[in-house]
Amino acid sequence: MSDLLVRLYDLPDVRTEEKIASHGITVRRAMAAEAHIVLPWIERHFYNPWVSEATRAFTRSPVMVWIAVRHNELLGFACADCSMRGFFGPTGVAKAARGQGIGEALLFTTLRGMREAEYAYAVIGGVGPLAFYRKHLDAIDIPGSEESIYGPMLHDDKGRDFDDFQSGQRRTGRKKDVAFVKRARANVPDHAWLGRSVAVDIALHFERPFFSVLATNLIQN
Ligand SMILES: CC(C)(COP(=O)(O)OP(=O)(O)OC[C@H]1O[C@@H](n2cnc3c(N)ncnc32)[C@H](O)[C@@H]1OP(=O)(O)O)[C@@H](O)C(=O)NCCC(=O)NCCS
């Protein structure tokens, strides 16, 4: 999957944060004083590398982390300027809170924040759910960016790398396959449940390449 280039100077006027505000959900810039809550939350819900990236975003001035909150409960986050300046992401919404517009509100609030920081373009690096980004954004695939900046990145041994989740391309060994299947199953949207079951069956009974292609499609679409 290529990186995406987004024009920030003509963003569509998507105001999902106003819609979710009527459900008591606020999307706002995080404060440095909230880092000790937000970072462990990201670790619990997502991937260790995202904790590293969000830590960087908390050191920016102003802070480049946005959060979605309801009644003192953290529901989601989005960052910019993490591993690279001008990059959007990582972003994530707690599983139980998905499908209400929170991800979209975080995306557009963060992109507008980047515009205010005088970026003309944002790069969405190592894109996972392509359809999510393409729904409103006329984003351009950046040629030659398939490996993105993350190609040479070190990985921990906990099997929680986003590379695995995204494409499975760097997986080694059957054990890791099963871990990947479990994570993929947990992350594919509910409406894809039928395809998800099929992908898991294929993964368990056939060769990895079949599963890689199918799971990648399920996760990204
Ligand atoms: C991607 C993610 C942030 C979306 O959050 P969300 O709050 O569920 O998204 P929203 O409710 O705002 O969805 C907005 C629209 O995008 C669509 N969408 C949401 N997640 C999608 C996905 N994974 N794939 C395709 N479309 C998706 C929704 O169907 C919705 O469209 P609709 O209004 O026509 O129904 C969330 O699924 C998540 O945390 N995923 C795991 C982490 C991840 O992949 N992060 C992105 C890394 S690049």
The ligand as an SDF file (V2000), in Angstrom:
LIG
                    3D

 48 50  0  0  0  0  0  0  0  0999 V2000
  -10.1410    3.3200   11.0450 C   0  0  0  0  0  0  0  0  0  0  0  0
  -10.8650    3.7480   12.3180 C   0  0  0  0  0  0  0  0  0  0  0  0
  -10.0430    4.8360   13.0060 C   0  0  0  0  0  0  0  0  0  0  0  0
  -12.2450    4.3050   11.9280 C   0  0  0  0  0  0  0  0  0  0  0  0
  -12.8730    4.7640   13.1050 O   0  0  0  0  0  0  0  0  0  0  0  0
  -14.4690    4.8310   13.2200 P   0  0  0  0  0  0  0  0  0  0  0  0
  -14.7940    5.7340   14.3380 O   0  0  0  0  0  0  0  0  0  0  0  0
  -15.0430    3.4720   13.2660 O   0  0  0  0  0  0  0  0  0  0  0  0
  -14.8310    5.4770   11.8100 O   0  0  0  0  0  0  0  0  0  0  0  0
  -16.1420    6.3300   11.4650 P   0  0  0  0  0  0  0  0  0  0  0  0
  -17.3010    5.8410   12.2730 O   0  0  0  0  0  0  0  0  0  0  0  0
  -15.8140    7.7660   11.5930 O   0  0  0  0  0  0  0  0  0  0  0  0
  -16.3520    5.9540    9.9390 O   0  0  0  0  0  0  0  0  0  0  0  0
  -16.4810    6.9250    8.9480 C   0  0  0  0  0  0  0  0  0  0  0  0
  -16.7600    6.2340    7.6590 C   0  0  0  0  0  0  0  0  0  0  0  0
  -15.6380    5.4230    7.2780 O   0  0  0  0  0  0  0  0  0  0  0  0
  -16.0270    4.0660    7.1430 C   0  0  0  0  0  0  0  0  0  0  0  0
  -15.0040    3.2180    7.7760 N   0  0  0  0  0  0  0  0  0  0  0  0
  -14.6830    3.1930    9.0650 C   0  0  0  0  0  0  0  0  0  0  0  0
  -13.7030    2.2900    9.2840 N   0  0  0  0  0  0  0  0  0  0  0  0
  -13.4380    1.7370    8.0960 C   0  0  0  0  0  0  0  0  0  0  0  0
  -12.5110    0.7430    7.6780 C   0  0  0  0  0  0  0  0  0  0  0  0
  -11.6810    0.1130    8.5370 N   0  0  0  0  0  0  0  0  0  0  0  0
  -12.5030    0.4330    6.3640 N   0  0  0  0  0  0  0  0  0  0  0  0
  -13.3370    1.0420    5.5010 C   0  0  0  0  0  0  0  0  0  0  0  0
  -14.2250    1.9900    5.8360 N   0  0  0  0  0  0  0  0  0  0  0  0
  -14.2740    2.3310    7.1180 C   0  0  0  0  0  0  0  0  0  0  0  0
  -17.3240    3.9230    7.9150 C   0  0  0  0  0  0  0  0  0  0  0  0
  -18.1120    2.8810    7.3930 O   0  0  0  0  0  0  0  0  0  0  0  0
  -17.9400    5.2740    7.7550 C   0  0  0  0  0  0  0  0  0  0  0  0
  -18.6250    5.3680    6.5330 O   0  0  0  0  0  0  0  0  0  0  0  0
  -20.2440    5.5260    6.5410 P   0  0  0  0  0  0  0  0  0  0  0  0
  -20.5030    6.8390    7.2460 O   0  0  0  0  0  0  0  0  0  0  0  0
  -20.5730    5.5430    5.0770 O   0  0  0  0  0  0  0  0  0  0  0  0
  -20.7670    4.3570    7.2860 O   0  0  0  0  0  0  0  0  0  0  0  0
  -11.0990    2.5530   13.2890 C   0  0  0  0  0  0  0  0  0  0  0  0
  -11.7510    1.5310   12.5790 O   0  0  0  0  0  0  0  0  0  0  0  0
   -9.8250    1.9980   13.9030 C   0  0  0  0  0  0  0  0  0  0  0  0
   -9.4110    2.4320   14.9690 O   0  0  0  0  0  0  0  0  0  0  0  0
   -9.2110    0.9920   13.2270 N   0  0  0  0  0  0  0  0  0  0  0  0
   -7.9920    0.3310   13.7430 C   0  0  0  0  0  0  0  0  0  0  0  0
   -6.8200    1.2350   13.6670 C   0  0  0  0  0  0  0  0  0  0  0  0
   -6.5260    1.6950   12.2370 C   0  0  0  0  0  0  0  0  0  0  0  0
   -6.6160    0.9510   11.2810 O   0  0  0  0  0  0  0  0  0  0  0  0
   -6.1360    2.9740   12.1160 N   0  0  0  0  0  0  0  0  0  0  0  0
   -5.7590    3.5690   10.8440 C   0  0  0  0  0  0  0  0  0  0  0  0
   -4.2950    3.3820   10.6060 C   0  0  0  0  0  0  0  0  0  0  0  0
   -3.7810    3.9490    8.9790 S   0  0  0  0  0  0  0  0  0  0  0  0
  1  2  1  0
  2  3  1  0
  2  4  1  0
  2 36  1  0
  4  5  1  0
  5  6  1  0
  6  7  2  0
  6  8  1  0
  6  9  1  0
  9 10  1  0
 10 11  2  0
 10 12  1  0
 10 13  1  0
 13 14  1  0
 14 15  1  0
 15 16  1  0
 15 30  1  0
 16 17  1  0
 17 18  1  0
 17 28  1  0
 18 19  1  0
 18 27  1  0
 19 20  2  0
 20 21  1  0
 21 22  1  0
 21 27  2  0
 22 23  1  0
 22 24  2  0
 24 25  1  0
 25 26  2  0
 26 27  1  0
 28 29  1  0
 28 30  1  0
 30 31  1  0
 31 32  1  0
 32 33  2  0
 32 34  1  0
 32 35  1  0
 36 37  1  0
 36 38  1  0
 38 39  2  0
 38 40  1  0
 40 41  1  0
 41 42  1  0
 42 43  1  0
 43 44  2  0
 43 45  1  0
 45 46  1  0
 46 47  1  0
 47 48  1  0
M  END
$$$$
